Amino acid sequence: MSTSSGTIVSAAVALHCPHGGRATAAASGHAAVRLDGLPVHTVSDAFVVTGCPHTVGGVPHPCSTVRWSPGKDGVRVDGVPVLLHTSTAQCFSAALVPQGPPVVNADLRGVTCR
């Protein structure tokens, strides 16, 4: 039984860093499982951030990656947890400084897990 709930994140979901940069998967997701014809993302997918305007003291300090930490329970693909819009995540700078959680598009479609 799953203690996690949320909508599965597929390639159709728009993700952004807290400063407005676009977060995209470096790979296209798990091709074996699709929602609306698009790959489902898992915790093993690497996400990169582009276009982050964040500065600290006038010096650019943009987000560059997103790291996900989904719960241990829930839906899995080949033993790897799928990403849900409720999954815990953190955006990081190139120096691995935490910069806040990503923003998941509120207009989600797809499969909801309970």
Backbone as a chain_set.jsonl record, in Angstrom:
{"seq": "MSTSSGTIVSAAVALHCPHGGRATAAASGHAAVRLDGLPVHTVSDAFVVTGCPHTVGGVPHPCSTVRWSPGKDGVRVDGVPVLLHTSTAQCFSAALVPQGPPVVNADLRGVTCR", "coords": {"N": [[0.836, -1.188, 0.0], [0.513, 2.205, -0.788], [1.856, 5.13, 0.728], [2.184, 7.481, -0.358], [0.902, 10.159, -2.353], [-0.3, 11.755, -5.282], [0.065, 13.417, -8.498], [1.43, 11.753, -11.256], [4.528, 12.693, -12.655], [5.098, 13.494, -15.89], [6.683, 13.917, -19.126], [5.123, 15.967, -20.045], [4.609, 17.794, -18.061], [5.224, 21.023, -16.818], [8.088, 22.282, -15.295], [9.725, 24.451, -13.001], [12.408, 26.397, -11.594], [12.527, 28.023, -8.348], [12.9, 30.649, -9.068], [12.049, 31.064, -11.587], [13.403, 29.882, -13.734], [13.6, 27.359, -16.296], [13.085, 23.934, -15.759], [14.207, 20.942, -17.04], [14.184, 17.503, -18.034], [17.225, 15.806, -18.466], [17.318, 13.486, -19.846], [14.76, 11.726, -21.659], [12.964, 10.574, -19.873], [11.388, 7.589, -18.555], [11.106, 5.454, -21.007], [9.608, 3.114, -21.309], [7.253, 3.329, -19.909], [4.456, 5.297, -20.331], [2.51, 8.321, -20.265], [-0.25, 9.802, -21.662], [1.115, 9.447, -24.042], [3.664, 10.368, -23.504], [6.895, 10.066, -21.905], [7.237, 8.813, -18.531], [8.636, 10.264, -15.613], [11.291, 9.333, -13.381], [12.94, 8.986, -10.149], [15.55, 8.573, -10.853], [16.079, 10.095, -13.08], [17.91, 12.796, -14.457], [17.702, 16.277, -13.96], [17.999, 19.445, -15.484], [18.464, 22.985, -15.115], [17.624, 25.866, -16.884], [17.994, 29.296, -17.769], [17.663, 30.593, -15.305], [17.301, 33.459, -13.366], [18.423, 34.143, -10.928], [20.227, 36.042, -8.518], [22.854, 36.848, -6.19], [23.697, 39.354, -4.14], [24.04, 40.91, -6.415], [25.544, 39.3, -8.042], [25.444, 36.766, -10.473], [23.838, 33.758, -9.639], [22.67, 31.283, -10.562], [20.15, 28.66, -10.56], [20.983, 25.296, -11.339], [20.547, 22.548, -11.377], [18.114, 19.985, -10.492], [17.285, 18.007, -7.783], [15.651, 15.102, -6.81], [13.747, 13.598, -4.183], [11.86, 11.304, -3.714], [9.363, 9.573, -1.749], [9.728, 6.387, -0.037], [7.707, 4.594, -0.473], [5.156, 3.795, -2.881], [4.36, 4.235, -6.415], [6.311, 2.469, -8.764], [8.755, 2.139, -11.375], [10.382, -0.356, -12.905], [11.467, -0.854, -10.368], [12.249, 1.658, -9.505], [11.269, 4.649, -7.92], [8.559, 6.593, -9.23], [8.254, 10.041, -10.204], [6.225, 12.245, -8.439], [3.93, 15.007, -8.379], [3.956, 15.859, -5.834], [6.326, 15.012, -4.794], [9.343, 15.348, -2.907], [11.78, 17.802, -3.553], [14.739, 19.645, -4.546], [16.264, 22.562, -5.777], [19.488, 23.314, -7.074], [22.486, 25.295, -7.146], [25.322, 25.621, -9.404], [27.444, 25.283, -7.695], [26.422, 23.571, -5.903], [24.742, 24.672, -3.963], [21.843, 24.797, -2.063], [18.783, 26.07, -3.365], [16.083, 26.264, -3.126], [12.783, 24.734, -3.51], [11.561, 23.162, -6.55], [9.023, 24.449, -8.792], [6.054, 23.01, -9.653], [4.0, 22.74, -12.448], [0.701, 23.745, -11.971], [-1.456, 22.914, -13.48], [-2.023, 20.013, -13.902], [-2.161, 16.96, -15.708], [-3.031, 13.554, -16.251], [-2.205, 10.582, -14.469], [-3.409, 10.045, -11.244], [-2.123, 9.079, -8.188], [-2.969, 7.344, -5.256]], "CA": [[0.0, 0.0, 0.0], [1.29, 3.436, -0.898], [1.553, 6.247, 1.619], [2.411, 8.671, -1.173], [-0.16, 10.453, -3.299], [-0.009, 12.875, -6.159], [-0.027, 13.161, -9.929], [2.704, 11.327, -11.819], [5.177, 13.698, -13.49], [5.545, 13.017, -17.202], [7.37, 14.949, -19.908], [4.17, 17.038, -20.351], [4.504, 18.707, -16.923], [6.196, 22.118, -16.806], [8.783, 22.466, -14.022], [10.552, 25.652, -12.946], [13.075, 26.661, -10.328], [11.744, 29.04, -7.645], [13.185, 31.973, -9.634], [11.453, 31.128, -12.912], [14.138, 29.13, -14.748], [12.918, 26.146, -16.783], [13.737, 22.669, -15.42], [13.869, 19.88, -17.978], [14.931, 16.268, -17.844], [18.339, 15.646, -19.4], [16.869, 12.359, -20.668], [13.327, 11.877, -21.913], [12.146, 9.826, -18.937], [11.368, 6.14, -18.703], [10.391, 5.248, -22.262], [8.739, 1.939, -21.258], [5.976, 3.721, -19.317], [4.073, 6.596, -20.878], [1.206, 8.916, -19.977], [-0.609, 10.66, -22.797], [2.135, 9.256, -25.063], [4.945, 10.948, -23.094], [7.567, 9.261, -20.879], [7.096, 9.103, -17.105], [9.935, 10.518, -14.991], [11.592, 8.645, -12.127], [13.965, 9.635, -9.331], [16.867, 8.406, -11.489], [16.251, 11.057, -14.173], [18.638, 14.027, -14.137], [17.037, 17.488, -14.434], [18.845, 20.639, -15.563], [17.715, 24.24, -15.111], [18.152, 26.896, -17.779], [17.32, 30.579, -17.719], [17.411, 31.072, -13.944], [17.847, 34.806, -13.215], [18.766, 34.387, -9.52], [21.501, 36.683, -8.192], [23.139, 37.081, -4.778], [24.547, 40.542, -4.073], [24.31, 41.384, -7.771], [26.337, 38.306, -8.765], [24.604, 35.651, -10.911], [23.923, 32.523, -8.861], [21.485, 30.586, -11.069], [19.909, 27.234, -10.328], [21.481, 24.526, -12.484], [20.026, 21.182, -11.341], [17.06, 19.638, -9.539], [17.441, 16.663, -7.219], [14.379, 14.626, -6.273], [13.812, 12.633, -3.088], [10.516, 10.782, -3.477], [9.232, 8.633, -0.639], [10.1, 4.991, -0.279], [6.516, 3.884, -0.918], [4.485, 4.369, -4.037], [4.471, 3.637, -7.739], [7.686, 2.29, -9.231], [9.017, 1.634, -12.714], [11.602, -1.158, -12.787], [11.991, -0.722, -9.016], [12.636, 3.041, -9.216], [10.066, 5.458, -7.701], [8.203, 7.624, -10.204], [8.117, 11.371, -9.62], [4.881, 12.775, -8.275], [3.994, 16.468, -8.189], [4.146, 16.066, -4.399], [7.647, 14.504, -4.4], [10.262, 16.342, -2.357], [12.882, 18.123, -4.459], [15.512, 20.843, -4.238], [17.075, 23.121, -6.863], [20.846, 23.612, -6.624], [23.369, 26.059, -8.028], [26.446, 24.819, -9.894], [28.294, 25.018, -6.534], [25.602, 22.689, -5.06], [24.082, 25.426, -2.895], [20.386, 24.663, -2.183], [18.174, 27.351, -3.717], [14.636, 26.18, -2.976], [12.116, 23.66, -4.236], [11.034, 23.509, -7.867], [7.592, 24.719, -8.913], [5.44, 22.083, -10.609], [2.818, 23.326, -13.077], [-0.523, 23.379, -11.263], [-2.417, 22.336, -14.415], [-1.525, 18.669, -14.155], [-3.029, 15.941, -16.274], [-2.389, 12.252, -16.18], [-2.672, 9.611, -13.5], [-3.241, 10.41, -9.855], [-1.897, 7.917, -7.336], [-3.398, 7.544, -3.863]], "C": [[0.877, 1.246, 0.0], [0.864, 4.449, 0.155], [1.781, 7.563, 0.891], [1.188, 8.903, -2.041], [0.236, 11.685, -4.093], [-0.17, 12.469, -7.601], [1.351, 12.818, -10.464], [3.237, 12.395, -12.767], [5.658, 13.041, -14.775], [6.24, 14.17, -17.911], [6.436, 16.11, -20.261], [4.106, 18.098, -19.257], [5.605, 19.759, -16.983], [6.763, 22.274, -15.399], [9.66, 23.701, -14.107], [11.281, 25.706, -11.614], [12.273, 27.759, -9.625], [11.924, 30.462, -8.188], [12.67, 32.121, -11.057], [12.216, 30.433, -14.018], [13.408, 27.847, -15.1], [13.733, 24.914, -16.42], [13.26, 21.6, -16.392], [14.727, 18.664, -17.69], [16.021, 16.176, -18.897], [18.062, 14.48, -20.34], [15.355, 12.478, -20.775], [12.443, 11.092, -20.959], [12.206, 8.336, -19.234], [10.487, 5.778, -19.888], [9.407, 4.076, -22.214], [7.359, 2.265, -20.694], [5.66, 5.134, -19.774], [2.695, 7.01, -20.385], [0.917, 9.898, -21.087], [0.467, 10.611, -23.88], [3.508, 9.796, -24.711], [5.557, 10.148, -21.955], [7.289, 9.751, -19.46], [8.486, 9.315, -16.531], [10.06, 9.771, -13.667], [12.693, 9.407, -11.393], [15.35, 9.532, -9.977], [17.105, 9.375, -12.641], [16.963, 12.315, -13.671], [17.897, 15.211, -14.75], [18.015, 18.648, -14.409], [17.944, 21.865, -15.622], [18.406, 25.216, -16.041], [17.346, 28.176, -17.582], [16.993, 31.092, -16.327], [18.07, 32.439, -13.759], [18.361, 35.128, -11.807], [20.159, 35.01, -9.367], [21.623, 36.81, -6.678], [24.115, 38.246, -4.723], [24.938, 41.057, -5.443], [25.134, 40.433, -8.614], [25.418, 37.15, -9.189], [24.891, 34.383, -10.099], [22.749, 31.63, -9.268], [21.383, 29.136, -10.592], [20.417, 26.485, -11.554], [20.945, 23.1, -12.523], [18.876, 21.073, -10.344], [17.325, 18.215, -9.093], [16.153, 16.294, -6.504], [14.618, 13.595, -5.175], [12.413, 12.099, -2.802], [10.521, 9.79, -2.325], [9.588, 7.216, -1.036], [8.929, 4.171, -0.786], [5.989, 4.521, -2.188], [4.752, 3.62, -5.318], [5.927, 3.594, -8.162], [7.697, 1.795, -10.67], [10.361, 0.932, -12.644], [12.273, -0.964, -11.431], [12.386, 0.681, -8.607], [11.362, 3.866, -9.021], [9.833, 6.479, -8.81], [8.098, 8.952, -9.469], [6.649, 11.753, -9.584], [4.991, 14.283, -8.081], [4.185, 16.811, -6.717], [5.501, 15.56, -3.902], [8.524, 15.649, -3.899], [11.418, 16.549, -3.334], [13.552, 19.414, -4.019], [16.267, 21.267, -5.497], [18.437, 23.494, -6.274], [21.562, 24.476, -7.644], [24.463, 25.122, -8.521], [27.405, 24.457, -8.763], [27.58, 24.139, -5.508], [25.033, 23.378, -3.824], [22.574, 25.266, -3.088], [19.734, 26.026, -2.409], [16.655, 27.332, -3.642], [14.034, 25.072, -3.812], [11.643, 24.107, -5.615], [9.533, 23.756, -7.791], [7.064, 23.797, -10.004], [4.167, 22.729, -11.13], [1.557, 22.828, -12.386], [-1.558, 22.725, -12.169], [-1.952, 20.955, -14.834], [-2.603, 17.79, -14.775], [-2.32, 14.621, -16.102], [-3.021, 11.389, -15.11], [-2.402, 10.11, -12.098], [-3.141, 9.142, -9.032], [-2.319, 8.26, -5.923], [-2.934, 6.386, -3.014]], "O": [[1.874, 1.312, 0.72], [-0.322, 4.61, 0.44], [1.59, 8.636, 1.463], [0.509, 7.951, -2.425], [1.001, 12.533, -3.633], [-0.501, 11.323, -7.902], [2.328, 13.505, -10.164], [2.493, 12.938, -13.583], [6.509, 12.152, -14.756], [6.368, 15.264, -17.361], [6.908, 17.144, -20.732], [3.6, 19.194, -19.497], [6.776, 19.431, -17.174], [6.013, 22.385, -14.429], [10.265, 23.975, -15.143], [10.827, 25.132, -10.624], [11.412, 28.373, -10.255], [11.186, 31.372, -7.809], [12.832, 33.175, -11.671], [11.733, 30.389, -15.15], [12.67, 27.308, -14.274], [14.923, 24.84, -16.726], [12.059, 21.379, -16.549], [15.84, 18.772, -17.176], [15.78, 16.436, -20.076], [18.51, 14.476, -21.486], [14.741, 13.258, -20.047], [11.249, 10.956, -21.226], [12.991, 7.889, -20.07], [9.261, 5.795, -19.784], [8.461, 4.044, -23.001], [6.396, 1.551, -20.973], [6.472, 6.048, -19.631], [1.832, 6.173, -20.124], [1.757, 10.737, -21.414], [0.711, 11.608, -24.56], [4.431, 9.702, -25.519], [4.83, 9.606, -21.123], [7.126, 10.948, -19.222], [9.424, 8.618, -16.918], [9.086, 9.597, -12.934], [13.294, 10.337, -11.93], [16.231, 10.334, -9.667], [18.229, 9.469, -13.135], [16.654, 12.829, -12.597], [17.506, 15.166, -15.917], [18.766, 18.824, -13.449], [16.815, 21.802, -16.108], [19.626, 25.375, -15.995], [16.158, 28.132, -17.265], [16.122, 31.95, -16.182], [19.275, 32.571, -13.973], [18.7, 36.278, -11.528], [21.127, 34.575, -9.99], [20.619, 36.872, -5.969], [25.24, 38.136, -5.208], [26.038, 41.581, -5.623], [25.401, 40.718, -9.781], [24.69, 36.609, -8.357], [26.044, 33.999, -9.908], [21.928, 31.26, -8.429], [22.379, 28.488, -10.271], [20.3, 26.976, -12.677], [20.891, 22.496, -13.595], [18.687, 21.931, -9.482], [17.56, 17.326, -9.912], [15.629, 17.065, -5.7], [15.571, 12.818, -5.234], [11.837, 12.407, -1.759], [11.563, 9.236, -1.974], [9.73, 6.894, -2.216], [9.127, 3.16, -1.459], [6.34, 5.652, -2.523], [5.297, 2.517, -5.313], [6.681, 4.544, -7.954], [6.77, 1.121, -11.121], [11.376, 1.566, -12.353], [13.5, -0.915, -11.345], [12.819, 0.888, -7.473], [10.46, 3.802, -9.856], [10.763, 7.14, -9.272], [7.878, 8.985, -8.258], [5.926, 11.604, -10.57], [6.037, 14.779, -7.663], [4.541, 17.943, -6.39], [5.796, 15.667, -2.711], [8.454, 16.77, -4.403], [11.965, 15.587, -3.874], [13.003, 20.176, -3.224], [16.84, 20.431, -6.196], [18.53, 23.931, -5.128], [21.291, 24.407, -8.843], [24.528, 23.964, -8.107], [28.103, 23.447, -8.844], [28.058, 23.973, -4.386], [24.863, 22.757, -2.775], [22.065, 25.567, -4.167], [20.074, 27.008, -1.748], [16.007, 28.293, -4.054], [14.68, 24.533, -4.71], [11.359, 25.285, -5.828], [8.864, 23.327, -6.851], [7.558, 23.801, -11.132], [3.347, 23.211, -10.348], [1.366, 21.621, -12.233], [-2.456, 22.044, -11.675], [-1.539, 20.745, -15.974], [-3.78, 17.863, -14.422], [-1.12, 14.589, -15.833], [-4.227, 11.456, -14.873], [-1.293, 10.548, -11.793], [-3.968, 8.24, -9.159], [-2.048, 9.361, -5.446], [-3.192, 6.361, -1.811]]}, "num_chains": 1, "name": "protein.A"}
